[in-house]
Amino acid sequence: MAVSAQCYPRGMAKPRRIFTCSGCGAQHLKWQGQCPDCGAWNTLSEARESGGGRSARPALERAEITRLDQIDVADVARIGTGVAELDRVLGGGLVPGSVVLIGGDPGIGKSTLLLTAAARMSSATRACYVTGEESLDQIGLRAERLTVSDAPVELMAETSVEAILDQLESQPPGVLIVDSIQTLFSEAIESAPGSVSQLRESAAQLVRFAKKRGTATVLVGHVTKEGTLAGPRVLEHMVDTVLYFESDIGSRFRIVRSVKNRFGAANELGFFVMGEQGFKEVKNPSAIFLARRAEAIAGSTTLVTRESTRPLLVEVQALVDHNIGSHPRRVAQGLEAQRLNMLLAILHRHCEIAVGDNDVYANVVGGLRITETAADLPVTLALLSSFRERPVSADLVTFGEIGLTGEVRPVPFGEERLAEAAKHGFTKALIPKANTPQRSIPGMEIVPVERLSQALEALF
């Protein structure tokens, strides 16, 4: 007797093993030593995918189409954090429905700053602080130290992203802070919290909640030993803004840098100083990086740099010392080492000044990292000042890019840089000729130069 195939019910689909790259987030069906997508080695980790079929998936809502000219953004008001420097980095405050990812070294002050901001925002909007690393008593002790314990901030100690969103679904808060994203887990994923799949799924659910409910969400992220945010790179693509906390070891100063911002200027900086009662904003950040001395010393010049929308005055130091070994050293702190080698070659080729047999050190005071080419001229002048042991005037500021042919090229925002220098009492500026302002700056002598040799003649 023939047996019908319907007598044998189809079994449940088994969980499928997948391997996810922690560098790029790509998924593969088998383990490999190198990720085929990004080329990174030993970044594939195993996770199991649930075997639910199509019937297990929730019904999707029907998407709506809206014309661009029908969108009214006049009603979209930013939420001020109550911390002016943080608002500057964010581009004016938190945008409703946006997702911000902030990372930094352990103990640098991420939780302290966000708890302070949540307490100040709670007077104008409903703020919820979710912690997955600390108990509520620990949060209370920190709030008491920061003198914000009487703020109406809602607290939640939970690590399940479904439990968090279920609690907030009925009454979405205006601001949601999650500390940290690495501690959350989704019940739909079997891997451990902190894994690549858990990070991606937890962040995806929070992003969908933020966009749907209009809740401004801030996620705290851990960083690796290289200083980058832990987890897949896709995590940074999912959010709207990425901020980094930066600080030198042992320094009380903190810098918050924006490396991605869909609603403001990228590479914006916010400056803070750590005190007993939390962070205090630095109104004049140039005072951190500038040391005004009574007498000029050899090997020091003042650079007017520009970080996004803010001009800063920083001290550039250089040391040229006799080499006692067989290989001269080249050390650059806060500057690009390859660009230092290029400046030494230009100095030798076009000014006939050879320092190749000496050890050369260059440093930006205060721990700030300068990436723009406006530092070329100040670094070169500091090198020559140390080499000849002839100090540069303490009342002089300078900026300018140096080309391979020895010309001094202009840099953007020349007049704004000069105005910032004049505000701090500098009386002389050595700048590229193309950056000469159209109108004179009261109390400041402008020395324009076209070539590096002219700049050296003007000073030495």
C-alpha positions in Angstrom: 0.0 0.0 0.0 1.4 3.4 -1.0 2.0 5.8 1.8 1.1 9.4 1.2 3.8 12.0 1.6 1.4 14.0 3.8 1.8 11.4 6.6 5.3 12.7 7.3 5.1 16.3 8.6 8.0 18.6 7.8 10.3 19.2 10.8 11.3 22.5 12.2 14.2 24.2 10.4 17.4 23.8 12.4 19.3 26.9 13.5 21.9 27.9 11.0 25.5 28.6 11.9 26.8 31.9 10.6 30.0 33.7 11.1 30.0 37.5 11.4 33.0 39.8 10.9 33.6 42.2 13.8 35.3 44.7 11.4 32.7 45.2 8.7 29.7 43.1 9.9 29.6 40.8 6.9 28.1 37.4 7.4 29.5 34.1 6.0 28.3 30.5 6.2 31.8 29.1 7.1 34.7 30.2 9.2 37.7 31.7 7.4 40.9 33.2 8.6 40.4 36.3 6.6 37.2 38.2 5.9 36.6 38.2 2.1 34.8 41.5 2.3 37.1 43.8 4.3 40.3 41.7 4.3 40.7 41.7 8.1 42.3 38.6 9.8 40.8 36.6 12.7 37.6 38.7 12.9 34.9 36.1 12.2 32.9 34.9 15.2 30.2 32.3 15.3 26.6 32.9 16.0 23.4 30.9 15.5 20.5 32.1 13.4 17.1 31.2 14.6 15.2 28.8 12.3 11.8 30.5 12.2 10.2 30.5 8.8 8.2 33.2 7.0 5.2 32.5 9.1 7.1 33.6 12.3 7.9 37.0 10.9 5.7 39.9 12.1 3.5 41.5 9.6 5.1 44.6 8.1 3.4 48.0 8.2 2.6 49.5 4.9 5.1 52.2 3.9 3.8 55.7 3.1 5.2 58.0 0.4 5.7 61.7 1.1 6.8 64.4 -1.2 9.9 66.4 -0.3 8.2 69.7 -0.8 5.5 68.7 1.7 7.9 68.2 4.6 7.7 71.0 7.1 10.9 71.2 9.2 9.9 74.5 10.8 8.3 72.5 13.7 11.5 70.4 14.3 13.1 72.1 17.4 16.4 70.8 18.8 16.5 69.7 22.4 19.2 71.7 24.3 21.3 69.5 26.6 22.0 72.3 29.0 25.7 71.9 28.3 26.8 74.6 25.9 30.0 72.8 24.7 28.0 69.6 24.1 25.4 71.5 22.2 28.1 73.0 20.0 29.5 69.6 19.1 26.0 68.3 18.3 25.3 71.3 16.0 22.9 73.1 18.4 21.4 70.3 20.5 19.7 66.9 20.1 17.4 66.4 17.1 14.2 64.5 17.9 14.4 61.0 16.5 18.2 61.1 16.1 20.6 58.6 17.4 24.0 59.6 18.9 26.8 57.2 19.6 29.5 58.4 22.0 32.7 56.5 22.8 35.8 56.9 24.9 38.3 55.2 27.2 37.0 53.7 30.5 36.7 56.3 33.2 37.0 59.3 30.9 33.7 60.7 31.9 31.0 59.6 29.4 28.5 58.6 32.1 29.2 61.7 34.2 28.6 64.0 31.3 25.4 62.3 30.1 23.9 62.1 33.6 24.6 65.8 34.0 23.0 66.5 30.6 20.0 64.3 31.4 19.4 66.1 34.7 19.4 69.5 32.9 17.2 68.4 30.1 14.6 66.7 32.5 13.2 70.1 33.4 12.0 70.7 29.9 11.5 67.2 28.5 11.0 63.7 29.8 14.5 62.1 30.0 15.1 58.4 30.7 18.5 57.0 31.6 19.0 53.2 31.1 22.0 51.6 32.7 23.3 48.1 32.0 26.5 48.4 33.9 25.5 50.0 37.2 22.8 49.6 39.8 20.3 52.3 40.5 22.1 53.0 43.9 25.3 53.6 42.1 23.6 56.1 39.7 22.1 57.8 42.8 25.5 58.2 44.4 27.0 59.7 41.2 24.0 62.1 41.0 24.5 63.2 44.6 28.2 63.9 43.8 27.2 65.9 40.8 24.5 67.7 42.9 21.7 66.7 40.5 20.0 64.1 42.7 16.8 66.2 42.8 16.3 66.1 39.0 13.2 64.2 37.7 15.3 61.8 35.5 13.7 58.4 35.0 16.1 55.5 35.7 16.0 51.9 34.5 18.5 49.1 35.2 17.8 46.6 32.3 19.8 44.8 29.7 17.1 43.3 27.5 16.4 45.6 24.6 12.9 44.2 24.2 12.1 44.8 27.9 13.3 48.4 27.6 11.3 49.2 24.5 8.2 47.5 25.9 8.4 49.7 29.0 8.8 52.8 26.9 6.4 52.0 24.1 3.2 53.4 25.8 4.9 56.7 26.9 8.0 57.4 24.8 10.5 59.8 26.5 11.8 62.9 24.7 15.4 61.8 25.4 16.7 58.2 25.9 20.3 57.5 27.2 21.6 53.9 27.0 24.8 53.1 29.0 26.0 51.1 27.3 25.1 49.4 24.0 27.6 46.6 24.6 25.6 45.4 27.7 22.3 45.0 25.8 21.0 41.8 24.3 18.1 40.8 22.1 16.1 37.7 22.9 15.9 37.0 19.1 19.7 36.4 19.0 21.3 33.4 20.8 24.8 34.9 21.1 26.2 36.6 24.2 25.8 40.3 24.9 28.5 42.3 23.2 28.9 40.0 20.2 28.6 41.5 16.7 25.2 40.1 16.0 23.8 41.3 19.4 25.3 44.8 18.9 23.8 45.1 15.4 20.3 43.8 16.4 20.1 45.8 19.6 21.2 49.0 17.9 18.8 48.4 15.0 15.8 48.1 17.4 16.8 51.2 19.2 17.2 53.1 16.0 13.8 52.0 14.7 12.2 53.0 18.0 13.9 56.5 17.9 12.8 57.2 14.3 9.2 55.9 14.9 8.6 57.7 18.2 10.7 60.8 17.7 12.9 60.0 20.7 16.4 61.5 20.8 18.6 58.6 21.7 22.2 58.6 23.0 24.1 55.3 23.0 27.4 54.9 25.0 29.9 52.6 23.3 33.1 51.0 24.5 36.3 51.5 22.6 39.1 49.1 21.7 42.7 49.4 22.7 43.3 51.1 19.4 40.9 53.9 20.5 38.1 53.0 18.0 34.5 52.1 18.9 34.1 48.4 19.6 31.8 46.3 17.5 31.1 46.3 13.7 31.7 49.4 11.6 28.1 49.1 10.5 27.2 50.4 14.0 28.6 53.8 13.1 26.7 53.9 9.8 23.4 53.2 11.6 23.5 56.2 13.9 23.3 59.9 13.0 26.1 61.3 15.0 29.4 59.8 16.4 31.3 61.5 19.2 34.6 60.6 20.7 35.9 61.5 24.2 39.6 62.4 24.1 42.1 63.1 26.8 45.8 62.8 27.7 46.7 60.4 30.5 46.6 62.4 33.8 45.1 65.5 32.3 42.0 67.1 33.7 41.0 68.4 30.3 38.6 66.5 28.1 37.8 67.0 24.4 34.6 65.8 22.8 35.1 65.5 19.0 32.4 64.9 16.4 33.6 62.6 13.7 30.2 62.2 12.0 27.2 64.5 12.2 24.2 64.4 9.9 22.7 67.6 11.6 25.8 69.7 12.1 29.5 70.3 11.3 31.8 67.3 11.5 35.1 67.5 13.4 33.6 70.0 15.8 35.2 70.2 19.3 33.9 70.7 22.8 36.3 71.4 25.7 35.7 70.5 29.3 37.7 70.3 32.6 37.0 67.6 35.1 36.3 68.8 38.7 35.1 67.3 41.9 31.5 68.0 40.9 31.7 66.8 37.3 32.6 68.7 34.1 32.9 72.4 33.7 32.9 74.0 30.3 36.0 75.7 29.0 34.9 79.1 27.5 38.4 80.0 26.3 39.9 76.7 24.9 43.0 78.6 23.6 44.1 79.0 27.2 44.6 75.2 27.4 47.1 75.0 24.6 48.8 78.4 24.9 51.4 79.3 27.4 52.1 83.1 27.4 55.6 83.6 28.7 57.3 86.8 29.7 60.3 85.9 27.5 60.5 84.1 24.2 62.3 80.7 24.1 63.9 78.9 21.2 61.9 76.1 19.5 58.4 77.5 20.2 55.9 79.2 17.9 52.2 79.9 18.1 49.9 78.4 15.5 46.4 79.6 14.7 44.6 76.5 13.8 40.9 75.9 13.0 38.9 73.0 14.2 35.6 73.0 12.2 33.9 76.3 13.1 36.3 77.4 15.9 39.8 79.0 15.6 42.3 77.9 18.3 45.7 79.2 19.3 48.1 76.4 20.1 51.8 76.3 20.9 54.0 74.2 18.6 57.3 73.1 20.1 60.3 71.6 18.3 63.7 70.3 19.5 66.7 69.6 17.2 69.4 67.8 19.1 72.7 66.3 18.2 72.4 62.6 17.4 74.7 60.3 19.4 73.6 57.1 17.6 73.8 55.9 14.0 70.1 56.5 13.1 68.6 60.0 13.8 65.2 60.0 15.4 62.1 61.7 14.0 59.3 62.0 16.6 56.0 63.9 16.0 53.3 64.2 18.8 50.1 65.7 17.6 51.4 66.0 14.0 51.8 63.7 11.1 55.2 62.1 11.2 55.5 61.8 7.4 54.7 65.5 7.0 57.5 66.3 9.4 59.9 64.4 7.2 58.6 66.3 4.2 59.2 69.7 5.9 62.8 68.7 6.7 63.4 67.8 3.1 61.9 71.2 1.9 64.0 73.0 4.4 67.2 71.3 3.1 66.3 71.7 -0.6 65.1 75.3 -0.8 66.8 76.9 2.2 70.1 74.9 2.3 69.6 74.1 6.0 70.5 70.5 6.8 69.3 68.9 10.0 69.4 65.3 8.7 72.2 64.2 11.2 70.2 65.5 14.2 67.4 64.1 16.2 64.2 66.0 15.5 61.2 66.2 17.9 58.0 68.1 17.3 55.0 68.4 19.6 51.7 70.2 19.9 51.2 71.4 23.5 48.0 70.2 25.3 47.5 66.9 23.5 45.6 68.3 20.6 46.1 66.6 17.2 46.5 68.9 14.2 45.7 67.4 10.8 45.4 70.5 8.7 48.3 71.8 6.6 48.2 75.3 8.2 50.7 73.9 10.8 53.5 73.6 8.1 54.9 77.1 8.5 54.8 77.1 12.4 56.5 73.7 12.6 59.2 74.7 10.2 59.9 78.0 12.1 60.0 76.1 15.4 62.5 73.6 14.0 64.8 76.4 12.7 64.5 78.3 15.9 65.6 75.3 17.9 68.4 74.4 15.4 69.9 78.0 15.6 68.9 78.6 19.2 67.2 81.8 18.3 63.8 82.4 19.8 60.8 83.6 17.9 58.9 86.6 19.3 56.3 85.7 21.8 53.9 88.2 20.2 54.0 86.5 16.8 51.5 84.1 15.4 51.8 82.2 12.1 50.0 79.8 9.9 50.4 78.6 6.3 50.9 75.5 4.1 54.3 74.8 2.5 54.5 73.2 -0.9 57.2 71.0 -2.2 58.6 73.8 -4.3 59.1 76.0 -1.2 56.1 78.3 -1.7 53.9 79.3 1.2 50.3 78.5 0.2 47.2 80.1 1.7 44.8 78.3 4.1 41.0 78.8 4.6 39.5 81.3 7.0 42.6 83.5 7.2 40.8 86.6 8.6 39.0 84.6 11.3 42.4 83.3 12.4 43.9 86.7 12.6 40.9 88.1 14.5 41.2 85.3 17.1 45.0 86.1 17.5 44.3 89.8 17.9 41.7 89.0 20.6 44.4 87.3 22.6 46.8 90.2 22.4 49.2 89.1 19.6 50.7 92.1 17.7 52.4 90.4 14.7 51.4 87.7 12.2 53.6 85.9 9.6 51.1 84.6 7.0 50.9 83.6 3.4 50.6 86.5 1.0 47.3 85.2 -0.4 45.8 85.3 3.2 46.5 89.1 3.6 43.2 90.6 4.9 41.5 93.3 2.8 41.3 95.6 5.7 43.9 96.1 8.4 43.4 94.6 11.9 43.9 97.1 14.7 47.0 96.6 16.7 48.4 93.8 14.5 51.3 94.0 12.0 50.9 91.7 9.1 54.0 90.2 7.4 53.0 88.4 4.1 55.4 86.0 2.5 55.3 84.0 -0.7 58.2 81.6 -0.1 59.7 79.8 2.8 63.0 81.6 2.3 61.2 84.9 2.7 59.7 83.8 6.0 63.1 82.8 7.4 64.6 86.1 6.3 61.8 88.0 8.0 62.4 86.2 11.4 66.1 85.3 11.4 
